[in-house]
Amino acid sequence: MAETRTFTFYRRVTGSDIRSGPCTNQVELSEDRRGLFLRLASTARFSILLNRSGVTGLIDAVANTAAAGATPGDVMGTHEHHGALRMRVTAPADGGAVTLTLAPGGDEISVVFSSREREELLGHLRGGLNLLRGP
């Protein structure tokens, strides 16, 4: 039987894939409310499931990119088909923006969020974090 999705918490935020241009990205609460999915370019192929610690780490890494001289950060999560997966968080030189990069199975995507989109993403991540159950 296929998994039922209730979309208890489902948010979208725009960004720009460095190869193909503007894209929509999704932040979604898992059905068991123990994790938060981030789907870059709204695809399962470029998704990462983050537990509470991962969501907190991503919020911190994205928030810190606004600081001058911010250093890249890594956040660990899982992928449905590839297991443990690292997301790279970097700050482009233009300031205020953030780039999230995933490479499941060697296939890479990098999505840039402008400063406005970055703040929207942070709001969605914080909203999802508040709904998570368990540690």
SULMOLIN-V924283 format. One line per field, one symbol per residue. phi: phi as a letter, one per 30 degrees, with the letter a starting at -180 (. if undefined). psi: psi as a letter, one per 30 degrees, with the letter a starting at -180 (. if undefined). burial: I if it has 9 or more other ideal C-beta (glycine too) atoms within 8 Angstrom, else O. A space follows every 50 residues. Layout:
phi=???
psi=???
burial=???
This chain:
phi=.dddcchebbbbbdabddccjebcbbbbddddicabdccdhhbdeccbcc deddddddedddddddddiecebcbcabbecciebccccbcdddiidbcc bbbdiiccbbcccdddddddeeddddddedcdcid
psi=kkkkkfhejjlkklajkfefaklklkkkklefgflkkjjkghkeehlkkk aeeeeeeeeeeeefffkkgklllkkkalkefgbkkkkkjljlffkflkkk kkikgfjkkkkkkleeeeeeeeeeeeeeeffkla.
burial=OOOOOOOOIIIIIIIIIOOOOOIIIIIIIIIOIIIIIIIIIIOOOIIIII IIOIIIIIIIIIOIIIOOOIOOIIIIIOIOOOOOIOIIIIIIOOIOIIII IIIIOOOOIIIIIIIOIIOIIIOIIIIIIOIIOOO
